[in-house]
Amino acid sequence: MKAAAGPGFALRDVPPPVIRDNEVLIRVRRAGVCGTDVHIYDWDAWAQGRCHPPFTVGHEFAGDVVQVGHLVTDVRVDDRVTAEGHIVCGRCHLCRTGNAHVCPNTRIIGVDRDGCFADYIAMPATNVWQLDDAISYEIGGIHDPMGNAFHTALTNTEVPGSTVLVTGCGPIGIFAVGICRAAGASRIIASDVNPTRLALARAMGAHDAVTPQEAEGAVRAATGTLGVDVVLEMSGVPSAIHQAFALVRDGGRVQLLGIPAKPMELDLATEIIFKGITVYGVVGRRMYETWIQMTQFLRSGEFDPQPVITHRFPLERYDDAIAAIKSGSAGKVVFEVS
């Protein structure tokens, strides 16, 4: 948990959460660790401005339902589940028009309320997602970042038959490579500075895995002077964002998931307007269109995210888990909670 302001986490014995009438209590079996958790661990400027210790960290998990509130009718004890970690109001204009993923009243588990790096977590029943019997707790525990990748890759894009450039091969970018391969992209070019992550991108189906300096050559080899149909920008690095706009074809599409660390300049006229491209900003997962897509792709057997998981730790080794992410040697890191 985040016991106090300042770097690091702490392991504490705390009582299980008390659920409300519309909530369920879940025994956590697996929990994914991500960059947000690193920000909170480091207690950087973002974490200092957003988080209010003490609270339990973690927002990616899967487990078993052990208790249900008396108003809950569609989730049962012993269900194997994961959950959407963004808890929205359900009543604002955005929620009521199918855009709950950008609800201004969103509260995120592990950030704004207690999360899943614990034996138990309380969740609204409306956020719970049942897992198929064939889906392991480990895969269930990474539905959150997989969902970000599905949202980025498949929302308003025409991936089948398309050429796709993925800039940034962190876990979400690597998931996106596998999704595009399963969706029938004709050519997938993955770009990153990290050889380990480029190897993972190849394992997930990238036809070309290149450095940013090699990306333009790979795009030209695949498309001539046209440019790729779709760019999935996953890094937030300004040079990669500019490269995304440069290498997408006229009339193409750039999906932006990566978040720049600070404001950056764009030449709107030449990079976007005169090219006639469409730019889409990705926030979380579409509720619950993205979740349906994830389940369908996993059932098909054409998308297997298992190779992305490279490190597993017990919860007690939280320092090692964070260190693995910060080293750049990891794909997806998972806590084996129980």
Residue pairs with C-beta under 8 A, 6 or more apart in sequence:
1 9
1 10
1 11
1 12
1 14
1 54
1 55
1 56
1 57
1 117
1 118
2 9
2 10
2 40
2 51
2 53
2 54
2 55
2 56
2 57
3 9
3 10
3 12
3 53
3 54
4 10
4 53
4 54
5 43
5 48
5 53
6 43
7 41
7 42
7 43
8 41
8 43
8 319
9 41
9 57
9 117
9 318
9 319
9 322
11 315
11 316
11 318
14 56
14 118
16 25
16 119
16 120
17 25
17 114
17 120
17 121
17 122
18 122
19 25
19 67
19 68
19 69
19 122
20 69
20 122
21 69
21 70
21 71
21 72
22 69
22 71
22 72
22 124
22 125
22 126
23 69
23 72
23 122
23 123
23 124
23 125
24 65
24 67
24 68
24 69
24 72
24 75
24 81
24 122
24 123
24 125
24 128
25 65
25 66
25 67
25 68
25 120
25 121
25 122
26 61
26 63
26 64
26 65
26 66
26 81
26 83
26 120
26 121
26 122
26 123
26 128
27 63
27 64
27 65
27 66
27 119
27 120
27 338
28 61
28 62
28 63
28 116
28 118
28 119
28 120
28 121
28 337
28 338
29 61
29 62
29 63
29 64
29 137
29 141
29 336
29 337
29 338
30 61
30 62
30 63
30 136
30 137
30 138
30 140
30 141
30 334
30 335
30 336
30 337
31 58
31 60
31 61
31 116
31 117
31 141
31 315
31 334
31 335
31 337
32 60
32 61
32 141
32 142
32 144
32 145
32 332
32 333
32 334
32 335
33 58
33 60
33 321
33 322
33 325
33 333
33 334
33 335
34 59
34 60
34 144
34 145
34 171
34 325
35 170
35 325
36 59
36 110
36 111
37 57
37 58
37 59
37 110
37 117
37 322
38 322
38 325
38 326
39 46
39 47
40 47
40 51
40 57
40 110
40 111
41 57
41 318
41 322
50 111
50 112
51 111
51 112
55 110
55 113
55 114
55 115
56 110
56 114
56 115
56 116
56 117
56 118
56 121
57 110
57 115
57 117
58 109
58 110
58 115
58 116
58 117
58 118
58 335
59 85
59 108
59 109
59 110
59 111
59 115
59 116
59 144
60 85
60 116
60 141
60 142
60 143
60 144
60 145
61 82
61 83
61 116
61 121
61 141
61 337
62 80
62 81
62 82
62 131
62 137
62 138
62 139
62 140
62 141
62 143
63 80
63 81
63 121
63 137
63 337
64 78
64 79
64 80
64 81
65 75
65 76
65 77
65 78
65 79
65 81
65 128
66 77
66 120
67 77
68 75
68 76
68 77
68 125
69 125
71 125
72 125
74 125
75 81
75 125
75 128
75 130
79 128
79 130
80 130
80 131
80 133
80 135
80 137
80 140
81 128
81 129
81 130
81 131
81 140
82 128
82 129
82 131
82 140
82 141
82 143
82 144
83 109
83 123
83 127
83 128
83 129
84 127
84 129
84 144
84 147
84 285
84 287
84 288
84 291
85 108
85 109
85 110
85 115
85 127
85 144
86 100
86 101
86 103
86 106
86 107
86 108
86 127
86 284
86 285
86 287
87 106
87 107
87 108
87 109
87 113
87 124
87 127
88 95
88 100
88 103
88 105
88 106
88 287
89 95
89 103
89 105
89 106
90 96
90 100
90 126
92 103
92 104
92 105
94 100
94 102
94 103
94 104
95 103
100 287
101 151
101 283
101 284
101 285
101 286
101 287
102 283
106 112
107 113
109 115
109 116
109 121
109 123
110 116
110 117
114 121
114 122
115 121
117 315
117 318
117 335
117 337
118 337
119 337
119 338
129 143
129 288
129 291
131 137
131 140
132 295
132 298
132 299
134 299
135 298
138 306
138 309
138 312
138 334
139 298
139 305
139 306
141 334
142 171
142 305
142 308
142 309
142 332
142 334
143 291
143 294
144 285
145 171
145 172
145 175
145 332
146 172
146 175
146 294
146 305
147 284
147 285
147 290
147 291
147 294
148 172
148 175
148 257
148 282
148 284
148 285
149 172
149 173
149 175
149 176
149 179
150 175
150 179
150 285
150 290
150 293
150 294
150 297
151 257
151 282
151 284
151 285
151 286
151 290
152 172
152 176
152 232
152 234
152 255
152 257
152 282
153 159
153 164
153 176
153 179
153 180
153 183
153 232
153 255
154 179
154 183
154 293
155 255
155 280
155 282
155 286
155 290
156 253
156 278
156 280
157 230
157 253
157 255
158 229
158 230
159 180
159 183
159 184
159 185
159 230
160 183
160 184
160 185
161 184
161 185
161 186
162 185
162 186
162 228
162 229
162 230
163 185
163 186
163 187
163 188
163 189
163 219
163 222
163 223
163 228
163 229
163 230
164 180
164 185
164 187
164 188
164 189
164 228
164 229
164 230
164 231
164 232
165 189
165 190
165 191
165 215
165 219
165 228
165 230
165 231
165 232
165 244
165 247
165 248
166 173
166 176
166 177
166 180
166 188
166 189
166 190
166 191
166 201
166 206
166 231
166 232
166 234
167 173
167 191
167 192
167 212
167 215
167 231
167 232
167 233
167 234
167 235
167 237
167 240
167 243
167 244
167 258
168 191
168 192
168 233
168 234
168 235
168 236
168 237
168 240
168 258
169 177
169 190
169 191
169 192
169 194
169 197
169 198
169 200
169 201
169 209
169 234
170 197
170 234
170 235
171 308
171 331
171 332
172 234
172 257
173 190
173 192
173 197
173 201
173 232
173 234
173 235
174 190
174 197
174 200
174 201
174 204
174 308
174 331
175 204
175 305
175 308
176 232
176 234
177 188
177 190
177 201
177 204
177 205
177 206
178 204
178 205
178 303
178 304
178 305
178 308
179 297
179 303
180 188
180 205
180 232
181 188
181 204
181 205
181 206
181 303
182 205
182 297
182 300
182 302
182 303
187 207
187 208
187 222
187 223
187 228
188 205
188 206
188 207
188 208
189 206
189 207
189 208
189 209
189 210
189 215
189 218
189 219
189 222
189 228
190 198
190 201
190 202
190 206
190 208
190 209
190 210
191 209
191 210
191 211
191 212
191 214
191 215
191 218
191 240
191 243
192 198
192 201
192 209
192 211
192 212
192 235
193 211
193 212
194 328
196 328
196 329
196 330
196 331
197 328
197 331
198 206
198 209
198 210
198 211
199 209
200 307
200 308
200 310
200 331
201 209
202 209
203 307
204 307
204 308
207 222
208 218
208 221
208 222
210 217
210 218
212 239
212 240
212 243
215 243
215 247
216 243
216 246
216 247
219 227
219 228
219 247
222 228
223 249
226 249
227 247
227 248
227 249
227 250
227 252
228 247
228 248
228 249
228 252
229 248
229 249
229 252
229 253
230 248
230 252
230 253
230 254
230 255
231 244
231 245
231 247
231 248
231 252
231 253
231 254
231 255
232 255
232 257
233 240
233 241
233 244
233 254
233 255
233 256
233 257
233 258
234 257
234 258
235 258
236 258
236 259
236 260
236 261
237 258
237 260
238 260
238 264
240 258
241 256
241 258
241 260
241 264
241 266
242 266
242 271
244 254
244 256
245 254
245 266
245 271
245 272
245 275
245 277
246 271
248 254
248 275
248 277
250 275
250 276
250 277
251 275
251 276
251 277
252 275
252 277
252 278
253 277
253 278
253 279
253 280
254 277
254 278
254 279
254 280
255 280
255 282
256 279
256 280
256 281
256 282
257 282
266 272
272 279
285 291
297 303
305 332
307 331
308 331
308 332
309 331
309 332
309 333
309 334
310 329
310 330
310 331
310 332
310 333
311 321
311 324
311 330
311 331
311 332
311 333
311 334
312 333
312 334
312 335
312 336
313 320
313 321
313 324
313 333
313 334
313 335
313 336
314 335
314 336
314 337
315 335
315 336
315 337
318 335
321 333
321 335
324 330
324 333
325 333
